Amino acid sequence: MTILTSIESNSIKPIMPFTNPATNAKSKISPWNGDRAITAPTLTLDTVNSNLAEANATEIVEWAAQIFGNGLVMSSSFGIQSAVMLHLVTRILPDIPVILVDTGYLPPETYQFVEAMSDRLRLNLKVYQSPISPARMEALYGKLWEEGSVEALDRYDRLRKVEPMERALQELGATAWLAGLRGDQTQYRSTLDTVSKQGSRYKIFPILRWTAKDIYQYLQAHDLPYHPLYEAGYMTVGDWHSSRPMTLEDFSDRDTRFGGLKQECGLHLPQTTEEAQSLDSSSL
């Protein structure tokens, strides 16, 4: 099948030489060798992003594996298009830890999708949950998603998503984190570089410049499914209470999340003082 140059073909493309940002020496990107990265290397992000500017998604993953070794993990929401990153990464790194933050409020279809993709790709799945059960949270704080305020949604996200993710990264010894964000998804994501830093960890976005067409063609080329709710009109899906199908009145698919109040759940917002404040902004 012929697909766009920005998409990976059925076989991994030849590895091209790059300047290793950690050593500034020419080397080939090599597959993951399983070595534990004790501490994160110090990278010059401008140089790294310049060197990776023409790299395809496979090459970016292989570069990350070489630099970070077993300090590299990936996260997945098991959302509408998540099969792309799960397949792309695990065909290179079959044992990479795949972090799923289970809020306790995912739709039944998501749990079924998690099981199906885990079985098909033999994922090394690591499921993390909030230490506060849904019942306890509702008893103490109410159904936060029904309050209709950004502040309530932010509290919900911190309790059910951000804390479990931070704990996962800490317990797994992560120094770098692969995620499937795309620049055309939200205003904030359009400002990202392929490699960035969030707190003490590096973030790598192999498909940042992909389009919805690229996603579709990759899924078709590898016989991969969309999330089951795609057929019901969902363009993006998170918790059952904060996701809905897209309608003609929606400006973008992100309008179907969080009652249109915000576009980010906080997992991918840098946690500096200034940037954490953007968690409270509905204009993201």
Residue pairs with C-beta under 8 A, 6 or more apart in sequence:
1 10
1 220
1 221
3 9
3 217
3 218
3 221
4 213
4 214
4 217
5 56
6 56
6 209
6 210
6 214
7 57
7 210
7 214
7 217
7 218
7 221
8 56
8 57
8 58
8 88
8 218
8 221
9 221
10 221
10 222
12 58
12 91
12 92
13 56
13 58
13 59
15 28
15 29
15 30
15 59
15 62
16 28
16 29
16 55
16 59
17 26
17 27
17 28
18 26
18 27
18 28
18 29
18 51
18 52
18 55
18 59
18 63
19 25
19 26
19 27
19 47
19 51
20 26
20 27
20 66
20 67
21 43
21 44
21 47
21 48
21 51
21 67
22 41
22 42
22 43
22 67
24 47
27 66
29 59
29 62
29 63
29 66
30 62
30 65
30 66
31 62
31 65
31 92
31 93
32 62
32 65
32 66
32 69
32 72
32 92
32 93
32 96
33 65
33 66
33 69
34 69
34 70
34 95
35 69
35 70
36 69
36 70
36 71
36 173
37 67
37 68
37 69
37 70
37 71
37 72
37 175
37 176
38 71
39 175
40 68
40 71
40 175
40 176
40 200
40 201
40 202
41 67
41 68
43 67
43 195
43 202
45 193
45 195
45 196
45 197
48 194
48 195
49 193
49 194
49 195
52 59
52 60
52 63
52 194
52 195
53 194
55 63
55 194
57 88
57 206
57 207
57 210
58 88
58 92
58 206
60 194
60 204
60 206
61 88
61 89
61 92
61 93
61 178
61 204
61 206
62 92
64 72
64 176
64 178
64 204
64 206
65 72
65 92
65 93
67 176
68 175
68 176
68 202
70 173
71 173
71 174
71 175
71 176
72 93
72 96
72 174
72 175
72 176
72 177
72 178
73 96
73 97
73 98
73 99
73 126
73 168
73 169
73 172
73 174
73 176
73 177
73 178
74 85
74 89
74 96
74 97
74 98
74 99
74 177
74 178
74 179
75 98
75 99
75 100
75 101
75 165
75 177
75 178
75 179
75 267
76 82
76 85
76 86
76 98
76 99
76 100
76 180
77 100
77 101
77 238
78 100
78 110
78 113
78 114
78 117
78 227
79 110
79 227
79 236
79 237
79 238
80 226
80 227
80 229
80 230
80 234
80 235
80 236
80 237
81 180
81 215
81 219
81 226
81 227
82 113
82 117
82 180
82 227
83 117
83 219
83 224
83 225
83 226
84 180
84 207
84 215
84 218
84 219
84 224
85 178
85 179
85 180
85 206
85 207
86 98
86 117
86 121
86 123
87 121
87 222
87 224
88 206
88 207
88 218
89 96
89 178
89 206
90 96
90 98
90 121
90 122
90 123
94 122
94 124
95 124
96 124
96 178
97 124
97 126
97 172
97 174
98 123
98 124
98 125
98 126
99 126
99 128
99 165
99 168
99 169
99 172
100 114
100 125
100 126
100 127
100 128
101 128
101 129
101 160
101 161
101 164
101 165
101 168
101 267
102 127
102 128
102 129
102 164
103 129
103 130
103 134
103 160
103 161
103 239
104 129
104 130
104 133
104 134
104 160
105 134
105 160
105 239
105 240
105 241
106 238
106 239
106 240
107 229
107 237
107 239
107 240
107 243
109 227
109 228
109 229
110 227
110 229
110 237
112 228
113 225
113 227
113 228
114 125
116 225
117 123
118 125
126 168
126 172
128 164
128 165
128 167
128 168
129 164
130 137
130 159
130 160
130 163
130 164
131 163
132 140
132 159
137 144
137 159
137 160
141 155
141 159
143 241
144 152
144 153
144 155
144 156
145 152
145 153
145 156
145 239
145 241
145 242
145 258
145 259
146 241
147 153
148 259
148 261
149 261
150 261
150 262
150 280
150 281
150 282
151 280
153 242
153 258
153 261
153 262
154 266
154 279
154 280
157 265
157 266
157 267
157 279
158 266
161 265
161 266
161 267
162 265
162 266
162 267
165 267
168 174
169 177
169 201
174 201
175 200
175 201
175 202
176 201
176 202
176 203
176 204
177 198
177 201
177 202
177 203
177 204
178 204
178 205
178 206
179 203
179 204
179 205
179 268
180 205
180 206
180 207
181 189
181 192
181 205
181 207
181 208
181 268
182 189
182 205
182 207
182 208
182 209
182 210
182 211
182 215
183 189
183 190
183 192
183 208
183 209
184 190
184 211
184 212
185 236
185 253
185 254
186 254
186 263
186 264
186 284
187 263
187 283
187 284
188 263
188 264
188 268
188 269
188 278
188 284
189 208
189 268
192 205
192 208
193 208
194 204
194 205
194 206
194 208
194 209
195 202
195 203
195 204
195 205
196 202
196 203
196 205
196 270
197 203
197 270
198 268
198 270
198 271
199 270
199 271
199 272
203 268
207 214
207 215
218 224
219 225
219 226
227 234
227 237
229 237
232 245
233 245
233 246
233 247
234 243
234 244
234 245
234 246
234 256
235 246
235 253
235 256
236 243
236 253
236 254
236 256
236 257
237 243
238 257
238 265
242 257
242 258
242 259
243 256
243 257
244 256
245 256
246 253
246 255
246 256
247 256
250 256
254 263
257 263
258 265
261 282
262 281
262 282
262 284
263 284
264 278
264 279
264 284
266 279
269 275
269 276
269 278
269 279
269 284
270 276
278 284
